[in-house]
Amino acid sequence: MTSIFEPYLPAFNGQVDLKKAYGWSLMQIQVFMIEVIDEPSTYGVDMRVVSELKQIRTDIIDLTEKGSRYQSEAPPPQAILRKVNPAPSYYDDISSLMLDAKTYGGLPYWSLFDLLGRFLSLTGPAPQGATQDNFYLPLTLMYTNWSQKMAPRAPWVYSCVWAEEEDKQSRFHMGASLGGYRIPDGEPNGWCRALQRARFDVLHDERIQTAGIRFEDTPLTGRTGNPIPFGNCAETYPLVNILRNRAPSEEVFGLAVMLDALPRTGEYDHEQAMSTMIRPCANCQRVITTWGGEVENFIIRNYPEGYFLGGEWSPAPSSERASDMSIDLSTGAKRPAPADDIAEPEAKRAKGWRPEVPKKPSHLAMGKGRQQ
């Protein structure tokens, strides 16, 4: 199949070729992060965010597999900012760990992968003429591949959400689904539930409350029949940063890609890039509409005559713009359950309501999280 798309735009003030950067080593990634802080004008960085970028970089390095906070914080080792819980309770399913989050942009961050997404997002904005195909998709794939190289058990889904406004450079934000953590030996689901609850709290605001969206009340269930809470998805931080606070003149779009669909050679063509893309789940659709977004703007668009969607062949939409498309979201390929994002041991015992413990998805068998 022949690609019909224009070449990818370089990122960060024209300094980074996204296809080449996709295959960078961990050392190259770390050098890039240092250069962004030391030479912000070269990369088009707003001087007002340099100090924040410096602190985020420290957090990221500390949470990489050989970093101090990955290894030496409360065991087991993981890519989560954490500390010992002084009052754990096995009976009440309260973990021996608790979050030690950092606040950036008014939001708590504690996962290496969301911190990396914020670092790259602050290094924006997007270049003039950026579109889903020539910029945001290759940017998100680069972010996804970088995440794999930083720590084990990387998330399986990654998202980029951006706001377009006439005659202005678009702003964007990237994030990942829940991943990178380990449940302490001998514990049930307490740590997993604490992380999921913390992600829901990032979403929670007056409109979410008014819409009746609750942590324990979700239309999705996982393989074992347990509920998949709101906030697990990769769109969580991107939607909060872009859609929730959008200006009336901005139109918001987004995409999500799946890790398991990526080529592992460090090279890909545009058709392979498109095959990684997945649709928003029922939870994300509800959050998008609650905050005044258009779900159609998060549906894959601009395809040639036929395209792969997460491993399943689908007919091409008749129109390029998502807002003009008539799409049945209940059919076609869907993402795996958000709680299927990483492999974790089965819970040994938990009291009361229990969230789904994440497991590795199969991108060739979509829809593991069924809608009730």
C-alpha positions as CSV (number, residue, x, y, z in Angstrom):
1,M,0.0,0.0,0.0
2,T,1.4,3.4,-1.0
3,S,1.4,6.2,1.5
4,I,-0.3,9.4,0.4
5,F,0.9,11.6,3.2
6,E,3.3,14.5,3.3
7,P,6.7,14.1,5.1
8,Y,6.8,14.4,8.9
9,L,7.5,17.8,10.3
10,P,10.5,18.2,12.6
11,A,9.8,18.8,16.2
12,F,11.0,21.2,18.9
13,N,11.8,24.3,16.7
14,G,12.9,22.1,13.8
15,Q,15.7,20.4,15.8
16,V,14.4,16.8,16.0
17,D,13.7,14.4,13.1
18,L,10.9,12.3,14.7
19,K,11.5,9.2,12.7
20,K,15.2,9.2,13.6
21,A,14.5,10.1,17.2
22,Y,12.1,7.2,17.4
23,G,15.1,4.9,17.5
24,W,17.3,6.9,19.9
25,S,19.1,5.0,22.7
26,L,18.4,5.9,26.3
27,M,21.7,7.8,26.4
28,Q,20.6,9.9,23.3
29,I,17.3,10.6,25.0
30,Q,19.0,11.8,28.2
31,V,21.4,14.0,26.2
32,F,18.4,15.6,24.4
33,M,16.7,16.4,27.7
34,I,19.9,18.0,29.0
35,E,20.2,20.1,25.8
36,V,16.6,21.3,26.1
37,I,17.3,22.7,29.5
38,D,20.8,24.1,28.7
39,E,19.8,25.6,25.3
40,P,16.1,26.3,25.6
41,S,16.0,28.9,22.8
42,T,17.5,26.4,20.3
43,Y,14.6,24.1,20.9
44,G,11.9,26.9,21.1
45,V,11.2,26.4,24.8
46,D,9.4,29.1,26.7
47,M,11.9,30.4,29.3
48,R,9.1,30.4,31.9
49,V,9.0,26.6,31.9
50,V,12.7,25.9,32.0
51,S,12.9,25.5,35.8
52,E,9.9,23.1,35.7
53,L,11.5,21.1,32.9
54,K,14.7,20.8,34.9
55,Q,12.8,19.3,37.9
56,I,10.8,17.0,35.7
57,R,14.0,15.7,34.1
58,T,15.4,14.9,37.5
59,D,12.3,13.0,38.4
60,I,12.4,11.1,35.1
61,I,16.1,10.1,35.5
62,D,15.4,9.0,39.1
63,L,12.6,6.7,38.0
64,T,14.4,5.0,35.1
65,E,15.4,1.4,35.7
66,K,18.8,2.3,37.1
67,G,17.6,5.5,38.8
68,S,17.8,6.2,42.5
69,R,14.1,6.3,43.2
70,Y,13.3,3.3,41.0
71,Q,15.6,1.1,43.0
72,S,15.9,2.5,46.5
73,E,12.4,3.7,47.4
74,A,9.9,1.5,49.1
75,P,10.1,-2.0,47.5
76,P,9.5,-3.5,45.1
77,P,11.4,-1.4,42.5
78,Q,9.1,0.4,40.0
79,A,8.7,3.6,38.0
80,I,6.4,5.2,40.5
81,L,7.1,8.0,43.0
82,R,6.3,6.3,46.2
83,K,7.0,6.0,49.9
84,V,6.3,3.6,52.8
85,N,2.7,3.7,54.1
86,P,3.0,4.0,57.9
87,A,-0.5,2.5,58.4
88,P,-1.0,-0.4,55.9
89,S,-3.9,-2.8,56.5
90,Y,-3.9,-6.2,54.7
91,Y,-7.5,-6.8,55.9
92,D,-8.8,-3.5,54.5
93,D,-6.7,-3.9,51.3
94,I,-4.6,-0.8,52.1
95,S,-1.1,-1.2,50.6
96,S,2.2,-0.9,52.3
97,L,3.0,1.8,49.7
98,M,1.6,5.2,49.2
99,L,2.2,7.8,46.5
100,D,4.8,10.6,46.8
101,A,3.5,12.7,43.9
102,K,5.0,15.9,42.5
103,T,2.8,18.8,41.5
104,Y,3.2,20.3,38.0
105,G,0.8,22.6,36.3
106,G,-1.6,22.1,39.3
107,L,-1.7,18.3,38.9
108,P,-0.1,15.5,40.7
109,Y,2.4,13.5,38.7
110,W,4.0,10.3,40.0
111,S,4.5,8.0,37.0
112,L,7.7,8.2,34.9
113,F,5.7,7.8,31.7
114,D,3.3,10.7,32.4
115,L,6.3,12.8,33.5
116,L,8.0,12.1,30.2
117,G,4.8,13.1,28.4
118,R,4.7,16.4,30.2
119,F,8.4,17.1,29.5
120,L,7.9,16.6,25.8
121,S,4.7,18.6,25.9
122,L,6.3,21.6,27.6
123,T,9.0,21.5,25.0
124,G,6.3,22.4,22.4
125,P,4.3,24.0,20.8
126,A,3.6,22.1,17.6
127,P,5.2,23.5,14.4
128,Q,3.0,25.5,12.0
129,G,1.0,23.2,9.8
130,A,1.1,20.3,12.2
131,T,-1.6,17.6,11.6
132,Q,-2.4,14.2,13.0
133,D,-0.4,12.5,10.2
134,N,2.6,14.8,9.7
135,F,3.3,15.5,13.4
136,Y,1.2,14.2,16.2
137,L,1.3,10.5,15.2
138,P,5.1,10.3,14.8
139,L,5.6,12.4,17.9
140,T,3.4,10.0,19.9
141,L,5.2,7.0,18.5
142,M,8.5,8.5,19.5
143,Y,7.2,9.0,23.0
144,T,6.0,5.4,23.1
145,N,9.3,4.0,22.0
146,W,11.2,6.2,24.5
147,S,9.0,5.0,27.3
148,Q,10.0,1.4,26.6
149,K,13.6,2.2,27.0
150,M,13.3,3.9,30.4
151,A,11.8,1.3,32.7
152,P,10.2,-2.2,32.6
153,R,6.5,-2.8,32.4
154,A,5.9,0.3,30.2
155,P,2.2,1.2,29.6
156,W,0.5,-0.3,26.6
157,V,-1.4,2.7,25.4
158,Y,-0.2,6.3,24.7
159,S,-2.2,9.4,23.8
160,C,-1.7,12.9,22.4
161,V,-4.4,15.5,22.6
162,W,-4.0,18.9,20.9
163,A,-6.0,22.1,20.5
164,E,-6.1,23.9,17.2
165,E,-6.9,27.7,16.9
166,E,-6.8,29.8,13.7
167,D,-3.5,31.6,13.1
168,K,-1.9,30.1,16.2
169,Q,0.6,27.3,16.9
170,S,-1.3,24.3,18.4
171,R,-0.6,23.3,22.0
172,F,-0.6,19.6,22.9
173,H,-0.1,17.2,25.8
174,M,0.9,13.5,25.9
175,G,0.3,10.8,28.5
176,A,0.2,7.1,29.0
177,S,-2.1,4.5,30.5
178,L,-1.4,3.1,34.0
179,G,1.8,1.1,33.9
180,G,5.3,0.7,35.3
181,Y,4.3,-0.5,38.8
182,R,4.6,-3.7,40.8
183,I,2.4,-5.0,43.6
184,P,4.3,-5.7,46.8
185,D,4.7,-9.4,47.6
186,G,1.8,-10.9,49.6
187,E,-0.5,-8.0,49.1
188,P,-3.9,-8.1,47.3
189,N,-5.1,-5.2,45.1
190,G,-4.5,-2.3,47.4
191,W,-1.6,-0.7,45.5
192,C,-3.2,-1.1,42.1
193,R,-6.4,0.4,43.5
194,A,-4.6,3.3,45.1
195,L,-2.9,4.1,41.7
196,Q,-6.2,3.8,39.9
197,R,-7.9,6.0,42.4
198,A,-5.2,8.7,42.1
199,R,-5.7,8.8,38.3
200,F,-9.4,9.1,38.7
201,D,-8.8,12.0,41.1
202,V,-6.8,13.8,38.4
203,L,-10.0,13.7,36.2
204,H,-12.4,14.6,38.9
205,D,-14.0,18.1,38.8
206,E,-17.4,19.7,39.2
207,R,-18.5,18.7,35.6
208,I,-17.4,15.1,36.2
209,Q,-19.3,15.1,39.4
210,T,-22.4,16.5,37.9
211,A,-22.3,14.0,35.1
212,G,-22.5,11.2,37.6
213,I,-19.1,9.8,36.8
214,R,-17.8,7.8,39.8
215,F,-14.7,5.8,40.5
216,E,-16.7,2.6,41.3
217,D,-19.3,3.2,38.5
218,T,-17.9,2.4,35.0
219,P,-19.4,0.9,31.8
220,L,-16.3,-1.2,31.2
221,T,-15.2,-4.5,32.7
222,G,-12.1,-6.5,32.2
223,R,-11.4,-10.2,31.4
224,T,-12.3,-11.3,34.9
225,G,-15.5,-9.2,35.1
226,N,-14.0,-6.6,37.4
227,P,-14.7,-2.9,36.7
228,I,-12.2,-0.8,34.9
229,P,-12.3,2.6,36.6
230,F,-12.3,6.0,34.9
231,G,-8.8,7.5,34.7
232,N,-6.9,4.3,33.7
233,C,-6.6,5.4,30.1
234,A,-3.7,7.2,28.4
235,E,-6.0,10.1,27.6
236,T,-6.3,11.1,31.3
237,Y,-3.6,13.7,31.6
238,P,-3.9,14.9,28.0
239,L,-7.6,15.5,28.3
240,V,-7.2,17.3,31.6
241,N,-4.4,19.6,30.3
242,I,-6.0,20.4,26.9
243,L,-9.7,19.7,26.7
244,R,-10.8,20.6,30.2
245,N,-9.3,24.1,30.0
246,R,-9.8,24.8,26.2
247,A,-10.5,28.3,25.0
248,P,-13.9,28.8,23.2
249,S,-12.0,29.4,20.0
250,E,-10.0,26.2,20.2
251,E,-11.0,22.8,18.6
252,V,-9.6,19.8,20.4
253,F,-8.4,16.6,18.7
254,G,-6.7,13.5,19.9
255,L,-5.2,10.1,19.1
256,A,-4.1,7.0,20.9
257,V,-1.6,4.3,19.9
258,M,-0.9,0.8,21.2
259,L,2.6,-0.3,22.2
260,D,2.3,-3.9,21.0
261,A,1.5,-2.8,17.4
262,L,4.9,-0.9,17.1
263,P,7.7,-2.3,15.0
264,R,10.7,-3.1,17.2
265,T,13.4,-2.4,14.6
266,G,13.4,1.3,15.1
267,E,12.0,2.0,11.7
268,Y,8.5,2.2,10.4
269,D,6.5,3.5,7.4
270,H,3.3,5.5,7.6
271,E,1.0,2.5,7.1
272,Q,2.7,0.8,10.1
273,A,2.3,4.0,12.1
274,M,-1.4,4.1,11.3
275,S,-1.8,0.4,12.3
276,T,-0.9,1.4,15.9
277,M,-3.9,3.7,16.3
278,I,-6.9,2.8,18.4
279,R,-10.3,4.3,19.2
280,P,-11.4,5.9,22.5
281,C,-13.0,3.5,24.9
282,A,-16.4,4.1,26.5
283,N,-14.9,5.8,29.5
284,C,-12.9,8.2,27.4
285,Q,-15.9,9.0,25.2
286,R,-17.9,10.0,28.3
287,V,-15.2,12.2,29.6
288,I,-14.7,13.9,26.2
289,T,-18.4,14.7,25.9
290,T,-18.7,15.8,29.6
291,W,-16.0,18.4,28.9
292,G,-17.6,19.6,25.7
293,G,-15.4,17.8,23.3
294,E,-16.4,16.0,20.1
295,V,-15.8,12.2,20.2
296,E,-15.5,12.3,16.4
297,N,-12.3,14.4,16.7
298,F,-10.7,11.4,18.5
299,I,-11.5,8.9,15.7
300,I,-8.8,8.0,13.2
301,R,-9.1,9.9,10.0
302,N,-7.3,10.8,6.8
303,Y,-6.6,7.3,5.5
304,P,-6.0,6.0,2.0
305,E,-8.4,3.7,0.3
306,G,-8.1,1.1,3.1
307,Y,-6.3,1.0,6.4
308,F,-5.4,-1.2,9.3
309,L,-6.9,-0.3,12.7
310,G,-5.1,-2.1,15.5
311,G,-4.6,-5.2,13.5
312,E,-8.0,-5.3,11.8
313,W,-8.7,-4.2,8.2
314,S,-11.3,-1.5,7.9
315,P,-12.9,0.5,5.1
316,A,-11.7,4.0,4.7
317,P,-14.1,6.9,5.8
318,S,-15.4,8.9,3.0
319,S,-14.4,12.3,4.4
320,E,-11.0,13.5,5.7
321,R,-12.4,15.5,8.7
322,A,-13.6,13.5,11.7
323,S,-16.3,16.0,12.4
324,D,-17.9,15.1,9.0
325,M,-17.8,11.4,9.5
326,S,-20.7,9.2,10.5
327,I,-19.1,6.5,12.7
328,D,-20.6,3.7,14.7
329,L,-18.4,3.5,17.7
330,S,-19.9,0.2,18.8
331,T,-18.4,-1.6,15.8
332,G,-14.9,-2.2,14.4
333,A,-11.6,-2.6,16.3
334,K,-11.4,-1.3,19.8
335,R,-8.6,-0.9,22.3
336,P,-8.0,-3.6,24.9
337,A,-9.4,-3.0,28.3
338,P,-7.5,-0.1,29.9
339,A,-6.8,-2.4,32.9
340,D,-5.1,-4.9,30.6
341,D,-2.2,-2.6,30.1
342,I,0.6,-4.5,31.9
343,A,1.3,-7.9,33.3
344,E,0.8,-8.2,37.0
345,P,0.2,-11.1,39.4
346,E,-3.4,-12.1,40.2
347,A,-4.7,-10.6,43.4
348,K,-4.6,-13.0,46.3
349,R,-7.4,-11.5,48.3
350,A,-9.3,-8.2,48.4
351,K,-12.2,-6.9,50.4
352,G,-15.3,-5.4,48.7
353,W,-15.2,-3.7,45.4
354,R,-12.1,-4.6,43.4
355,P,-10.7,-3.0,40.3
356,E,-9.4,-5.1,37.4
357,V,-5.6,-5.9,37.8
358,P,-3.8,-4.9,34.6
359,K,-2.6,-7.6,32.2
360,K,-0.9,-7.6,28.8
361,P,-3.4,-7.1,26.0
362,S,-3.5,-8.7,22.6
363,H,-3.8,-6.0,19.9
364,L,-4.9,-8.7,17.4
365,A,-7.9,-9.6,19.6
366,M,-9.5,-6.2,20.3
367,G,-12.2,-5.3,22.7
368,K,-11.0,-7.2,25.8
369,G,-12.9,-4.7,27.9
370,R,-16.5,-5.2,27.1
371,Q,-19.1,-2.5,27.5
372,Q,-22.1,-3.3,29.7
